[in-house]
Amino acid sequence: MKKRIIVIGGGVAGMQTALRLAEQGLEPVIVEKEPELGGKLRGWHVLFPTFTPAEEVLTDLRRRVNESGIEALTSTEVVALTPRSVTLADGRVLTGDAVVLASGSTLFDASIKEEYGYGIYDNVFTSADVERMFNEGRVSKTDGTAPRRIAFLHCVGSRDEKVCQQHCSKVCCVTGVKQAIEMKRLFPEADVFNFYMDIRMFGPGYEEMYREAQQTYNIHFVRGRISEASPTIDGRVQIKAEDTLTGRPLRMSVDMLILLIGMRANDDNASLAGGPGLERARSGFMRPRNLFLGNIASNVDGIFYAGTVTAPKTIGESLNEATAAADAAARYVGA
Ligand SMILES: Cc1cc2nc3c(=O)[nH]c(=O)nc-3n(C[C@H](O)[C@H](O)[C@H](O)COP(=O)(O)OP(=O)(O)OC[C@H]3O[C@@H](n4cnc5c(N)ncnc54)[C@H](O)[C@@H]3O)c2cc1C
């Protein structure tokens, strides 16, 4: 009989894990709490660093999952697990021979940073809102008019001890550069500013994109943190910042303030970790058994990790890990 592996989460990591398991003659079952497979990518427009439509990547993965005949239980939430079973929110128990946890991360809630007025003032958005606007083909100020000045603020809910999120979310810098370029392509006359602490362009093609943003699109990068935002009577947002390179305070009115939100640990991690005794890092992300020789293994035999459940990652990194996690799970069940 085929060995059955339960994959928790049907984002890119979960789908790739299941595909790789199926290729090796195993029987994966994906358990996904949302009505559709895809995870965060369902909300993204085009992907850094190539501006590839997110839909293209999703369609390909979903088609292959479908064609492989992989069982996918959608609208089904896992509330507890052991190495050989998962308990669903409706009380049912699914059994298997191993589990791969690919339940991803949660987006930081920008309204926690009250000083930026998200959810209070018009024209304050998050990077996730901007992805949705691009997908819907409606990028504009709240009143429907075109923006003339746009400011991006990096590291919202990342590298911020005040909100207990010390980690770097890794993908926000490059997302800010990508979205700034998209804005300039759409509104060539607009002035676009990126306020950053450091620019972390770690991946292939990222640094080139950052240069292109400055040289080709004339996007302005200001090293400094916005301390507060407030509404003006003409519907704009006034921001106060300090340019930390010149040491000068800065005040500016913008039509759109876009907060680059980070990834924080999945809300479910604490409860999922409890039963089998999975270790978590201080950030709340799951802690791999060994960062060098076993970053897809958990501290519990028979439970493996794939994707952003252990830390912020790009799609490419999540897919690679998923392949490795599937191989490790296959070895574990003796395939
Ligand atoms: C604003 C933003 C833009 C980004 N843009 C890019 C980009 O352009 N290029 C790039 O390479 N990367 C990008 N990323 C990173 C990318 O989104 C992640 O690498 C990717 O989503 C990770 O996939 P995942 O499968 O690990 O997690 P997720 O996409 O979070 O998927 C996890 C899945 O698990 C499900 N799940 C969670 N808990 C349970 C449970 N208890 N039971 C059942 N199901 C559960 C969730 O519903 C979800 O479908 C971006 C990130 C952000 C924040």
The ligand as an ORCA input file, in Angstrom:
! r2SCAN-3c Opt
* xyz 0 1
  C       3.568     41.817      0.152
  C       4.346     40.584     -0.282
  C       4.696     40.425     -1.622
  C       5.450     39.319     -2.002
  N       5.855     39.222     -3.318
  C       6.718     38.229     -3.666
  C       7.285     38.191     -4.983
  O       6.988     39.053     -5.830
  N       8.197     37.203     -5.268
  C       8.561     36.247     -4.338
  O       9.420     35.384     -4.622
  N       7.993     36.246     -3.090
  C       7.093     37.196     -2.746
  N       6.563     37.215     -1.479
  C       6.815     36.052     -0.589
  C       5.790     34.921     -0.894
  O       4.491     35.402     -0.671
  C       6.091     33.701     -0.029
  O       7.399     33.237     -0.326
  C       5.112     32.540     -0.281
  O       3.781     32.953     -0.145
  C       5.395     31.413      0.711
  O       4.532     30.349      0.479
  P       4.098     29.331      1.626
  O       3.432     28.204      0.918
  O       5.236     29.071      2.526
  O       3.055     30.147      2.530
  P       1.621     30.794      2.233
  O       1.589     31.425      0.916
  O       1.346     31.632      3.445
  O       0.638     29.527      2.228
  C       0.324     28.828      3.417
  C      -1.029     28.167      3.278
  O      -1.313     27.407      4.444
  C      -2.685     27.570      4.795
  N      -2.836     27.298      6.225
  C      -2.329     28.024      7.260
  N      -2.671     27.454      8.448
  C      -3.423     26.356      8.135
  C      -4.084     25.369      8.936
  N      -4.035     25.403     10.286
  N      -4.792     24.408      8.303
  C      -4.850     24.360      6.932
  N      -4.251     25.276      6.138
  C      -3.539     26.255      6.739
  C      -2.970     29.015      4.427
  O      -4.358     29.258      4.255
  C      -2.175     29.166      3.133
  O      -2.954     28.851      1.983
  C       5.804     38.314     -1.057
  C       5.405     38.458      0.278
  C       4.713     39.593      0.667
  C       4.338     39.720      2.136
*
